[in-house]
Amino acid sequence: MTVTADPRASHGVGVGLAILAAFGFSFKAILVKLAYPYGVDAITLLVLRMAFALPIFLWVGFSSSRNAPALTRRDWLAIAALGVLGYYGASILDFLGLQYITAGLERLILFTYPTLTLLLGAAFYGRAVSRREWLALLLCYSGIGAAFAHDLQFADDSAAVWIGGGFVLASSISYALYLSGSSGMIVRLGAARFTALAMLVSTAATGGHFFATHSLVSLAQPWAVYGLAAAMGLFCTVVPVFAQSVAIRRIGSGQAALVNMIGPLLTIAFAWLLLDEGFSGAQIGGAALVITGIAIVSRR
């Protein structure tokens, strides 16, 4: 007797995993902001985060490569470049930006990476941008402007808002470059193998940055920092990465992207509840514009 899986149950599991991924990704900024008052700096916090995630990605990378074809030199070069861009470059720039701006503004800027991917495609590959996509761009960056206005209103130092916003925008560009280059590698290697190997490269790059600028003494941190870094490594890195992969396989990338749009709203809500960040109509209006723009640009 053959048992057929209920497609509705499979869809429900996929939606649930997409929500879990959105929660994990959106909560990362909250944990970073909670760690900074203990005196830890960006690269030390990042290296601790990567260290807690490393064993799982080592296991996934080993398991997925065991019976797979050997990688060519070109594959390794691509993995190295993309790993540095996506999980080291984007992360360190993001962590630096969070020293200056609110978690809510950070999430909104990062959330614009699909529009940056669109612009990169137009700049480097000559891809035409449609009228609908220009509308999406206008909405997204109008929303960012409204969120910036909110942060400038509450900030003691307006220059810090611009510096932090610049770091996070650079982080979003780095991640968009990673996404633009990773699709072909995912097709060649599979999502789990590519992601694990790229994460291992980024861990090595993060470690190199840390040891070039810090001594081992810097790793001596309060226990609260270790706990927050472990939560970042496991619940805001490993869990959402693989939850998102399974969700896409079950419900498709389009629906997974739609569910992911709750991320900025979750970050704003948690920042208000846990970080006592200011809350205003401009911020909510900006979030609504960004989410609408991303919804438009994500439609097939």
C-alpha positions in Angstrom: 0.0 0.0 0.0 1.4 3.4 -1.0 1.0 6.3 1.4 0.7 9.7 -0.4 1.8 12.7 1.5 -0.8 15.4 2.1 0.2 18.3 -0.1 -1.6 20.7 2.3 0.4 19.4 5.3 3.6 19.8 3.2 2.6 23.3 2.3 1.9 24.1 5.9 5.3 22.8 7.0 6.9 24.9 4.3 5.1 28.1 5.4 6.0 27.4 9.0 9.7 26.9 8.1 9.7 30.2 6.1 8.3 32.0 9.2 11.0 30.4 11.3 13.6 31.6 8.9 12.2 35.1 8.8 12.2 35.2 12.6 15.8 34.0 12.9 17.1 36.4 10.3 15.2 39.3 11.8 16.3 38.6 15.4 20.0 38.7 14.6 20.2 42.5 14.7 18.4 42.5 18.2 21.1 40.1 19.6 23.9 42.2 18.1 22.5 45.4 19.8 22.1 43.5 23.1 25.7 42.4 23.0 27.3 45.8 22.3 26.7 47.3 25.8 29.1 44.7 27.2 32.0 46.3 25.4 32.5 43.7 22.7 33.5 45.0 19.2 32.1 44.0 15.8 34.8 41.6 14.6 35.1 39.8 18.0 31.3 39.3 18.1 31.3 38.1 14.5 34.1 35.6 15.1 32.3 34.2 18.1 29.1 33.9 16.1 31.0 32.0 13.3 32.7 29.8 15.8 29.4 28.5 17.3 28.0 27.9 13.8 31.2 26.2 12.5 30.7 22.6 13.7 27.4 22.3 12.0 28.6 23.7 8.7 31.7 21.4 8.9 29.4 18.4 9.3 27.1 19.5 6.5 30.0 20.3 4.2 31.6 16.9 4.9 28.3 14.9 4.5 27.3 16.6 1.3 30.7 16.3 -0.2 31.3 12.6 0.7 30.0 11.1 -2.5 29.9 14.2 -4.7 32.2 15.0 -7.6 35.5 16.6 -6.8 35.6 20.4 -7.1 37.7 22.0 -9.8 40.1 24.9 -9.2 37.5 27.2 -10.7 34.9 26.0 -8.3 37.1 26.7 -5.3 37.9 30.2 -6.6 34.2 30.9 -7.0 33.4 29.5 -3.5 36.2 31.6 -2.0 35.1 34.8 -3.6 31.4 34.3 -2.9 32.1 33.2 0.7 34.1 36.3 1.4 31.3 38.5 -0.1 28.3 36.8 1.3 29.1 35.7 4.9 32.2 37.6 5.8 31.9 40.9 3.9 28.2 41.4 4.3 28.3 40.3 8.0 31.2 42.5 9.2 29.7 45.6 7.4 26.3 44.9 8.9 27.8 44.5 12.4 29.7 47.7 12.0 26.6 49.5 10.9 24.6 48.3 13.9 27.1 50.3 16.1 25.5 53.5 14.7 21.9 52.9 13.7 18.8 51.2 15.1 18.0 47.6 14.4 14.8 48.6 12.6 16.6 50.8 10.1 19.3 48.2 9.6 16.7 45.5 8.7 14.9 47.8 6.2 18.2 48.7 4.4 19.3 45.0 4.2 15.9 44.0 3.0 16.4 46.0 -0.2 19.0 43.5 -1.6 16.6 42.2 -4.3 16.4 45.7 -5.7 20.2 46.0 -5.6 20.5 42.6 -7.4 18.2 44.1 -10.0 20.4 47.2 -10.4 23.5 45.0 -10.6 21.9 43.0 -13.3 21.2 46.1 -15.3 24.7 47.6 -14.7 26.8 44.5 -15.5 24.6 42.3 -17.7 22.6 45.0 -19.6 19.3 43.7 -18.3 16.4 46.0 -19.0 14.5 47.4 -16.0 10.8 47.4 -16.6 8.4 50.2 -15.6 7.0 48.0 -12.8 10.5 47.5 -11.4 11.3 51.2 -11.5 8.1 51.7 -9.4 9.4 49.1 -7.0 12.7 50.9 -6.7 11.0 54.2 -6.1 8.8 52.7 -3.3 11.7 50.9 -1.6 14.0 53.9 -1.5 11.2 56.3 -0.5 10.6 53.9 2.4 14.3 53.9 3.3 14.1 57.7 3.3 11.2 57.7 5.7 13.0 55.3 8.0 16.1 57.5 7.9 14.0 60.5 8.8 12.8 58.5 11.9 16.3 57.7 13.0 17.6 61.3 12.4 14.7 62.5 14.5 15.7 60.4 17.5 19.5 60.3 17.1 21.8 62.5 19.2 24.4 62.4 16.4 22.9 62.6 12.8 26.4 61.9 11.3 26.3 58.5 13.0 23.1 57.6 11.2 24.6 58.3 7.9 27.8 56.4 8.7 25.8 53.4 10.0 23.4 53.5 7.0 26.4 53.6 4.7 27.9 50.5 6.3 24.6 48.6 6.1 24.0 49.6 2.5 27.5 48.3 1.7 26.5 45.1 3.4 23.4 44.8 1.3 25.4 45.4 -1.9 27.9 42.7 -0.8 25.1 40.3 -0.2 23.5 41.2 -3.5 26.8 40.5 -5.3 26.9 37.1 -3.5 23.4 36.3 -4.6 24.1 37.3 -8.2 27.1 35.0 -8.4 25.8 32.1 -6.3 22.9 30.8 -8.4 25.1 29.0 -10.9 27.2 27.4 -8.1 24.0 26.2 -6.3 22.9 24.5 -9.5 26.3 22.8 -9.8 26.9 21.8 -6.2 23.5 21.8 -4.5 22.3 24.3 -2.0 23.5 22.5 1.2 27.1 21.8 -0.1 27.6 25.3 -1.5 26.2 27.0 1.5 28.3 25.0 3.9 31.5 25.5 1.9 30.9 29.2 1.5 30.3 29.5 5.3 33.6 27.7 5.9 35.4 30.1 3.7 33.8 33.1 5.4 34.7 31.6 8.8 38.3 31.5 7.7 38.2 35.1 6.5 36.6 36.2 9.7 39.3 34.4 11.7 42.0 36.0 9.6 40.6 39.4 10.2 40.3 38.8 13.9 43.8 37.5 14.4 45.3 40.3 12.3 43.8 42.9 14.5 43.2 41.3 17.9 44.9 39.0 20.4 43.4 35.9 21.9 42.7 37.9 25.1 39.9 39.7 23.2 38.0 36.4 23.2 37.6 36.7 27.0 34.1 38.2 27.2 31.3 38.1 29.7 29.1 35.0 29.7 26.2 37.0 28.3 28.2 37.8 25.2 28.9 34.1 24.7 25.3 33.3 25.1 24.2 36.0 22.6 26.9 34.9 20.1 25.8 31.3 20.4 22.2 32.3 19.8 23.3 34.3 16.7 25.3 31.4 15.4 22.7 28.7 15.9 19.3 30.4 15.8 20.0 33.3 13.6 22.4 31.6 11.2 22.3 27.8 11.0 18.5 27.3 11.6 17.2 30.0 9.3 19.7 29.1 6.5 18.5 25.5 6.3 14.8 26.3 7.2 14.7 28.7 4.3 16.2 26.0 2.0 13.6 23.5 3.0 10.8 26.0 2.8 11.8 27.0 -0.8 11.8 23.3 -1.7 8.3 22.8 -0.3 6.4 26.0 -1.3 8.7 27.6 -3.9 10.9 30.7 -3.8 8.1 33.1 -4.6 5.9 32.2 -1.6 9.0 31.9 0.7 10.0 35.4 -0.3 6.5 36.7 0.5 6.6 35.1 3.9 10.0 36.6 4.5 8.5 40.1 4.2 7.4 39.9 7.8 11.1 40.1 8.8 11.4 43.9 8.9 8.2 44.3 10.9 9.4 41.6 13.4 12.7 43.5 13.8 10.9 46.8 14.4 8.6 45.2 16.9 11.4 43.4 18.8 13.6 46.6 18.8 10.7 48.5 20.3 10.1 45.8 23.0 13.6 44.8 23.9 15.8 47.7 22.9 13.5 50.6 23.7 14.1 52.0 20.2 11.9 54.8 19.1 8.7 54.0 17.3 6.9 56.3 14.9 4.5 56.5 12.0 7.4 57.4 9.7 9.1 54.1 10.5 6.0 52.0 9.9 5.2 54.0 6.7 8.7 53.4 5.5 8.5 49.7 6.3 5.2 49.5 4.4 6.8 51.2 1.3 9.8 48.9 1.4 7.7 45.8 1.7 5.4 46.9 -1.1 8.4 47.6 -3.3 10.0 44.2 -2.6 6.6 42.5 -3.2 6.4 44.2 -6.7 10.0 43.4 -7.7 9.7 39.7 -6.5 6.6 39.0 -8.6 7.3 36.8 -11.7 
